[in-house]
Amino acid sequence: MRKLLVTLCLLILQFTAGSHVAFSQQTRHFPVNSKLGHLSAVAFPLFTIDGQQVLMGAGGQIRGTDNLIILPSTANYNGLVRYQLDINGTLHRLWILTPDEAKQAKQEEAQKPK
C-alpha cells in the first residue's frame, strides 16, 4: 500500500512539473492590427501612449506579462506595450510586454518599410 502511494505521489509530481515547463514556453500572438507603443502614464481612464492621451473604451482589457487581466485602475506601468484601438479610437486592448517580447517587437519595427 505504501509503495503504491509513493508511486502515485511521484507520478503526480512528474505531471505537475512537466506542465509548468509547457506553460512557461508559451508565446503570445498579438493581433496583426496591434501597434507598438510606449506607455508613459496611467490616470485611469486616460493612458498616455507615445505622448498622446488615449481614453480606455468600455470593456477594455489590460493583460500583464503573464497574460492575465489587470484591472485598469491598478495598471501603473511604464514601458513598451502592444495596444489596439477600437472603431471609436478608444483603447480596446493593451498588452504589457515581457523583455523578450519587447526585444522582438523592436526588431520587427526596425524591419518594417517606412
Buried (B, 14 or more C-beta within 10 A) or exposed (E): EEEEEEEEEEEEEEEEEEEEEEEEEEEEEBEEEBBBBEBEEBEBBEBBBEEEEBEBBEEBBBBBBEEEEBEBEEBEBEEBBBBBBEEEEBBBBBBBBBEEBBEEBEEEEEEEEE
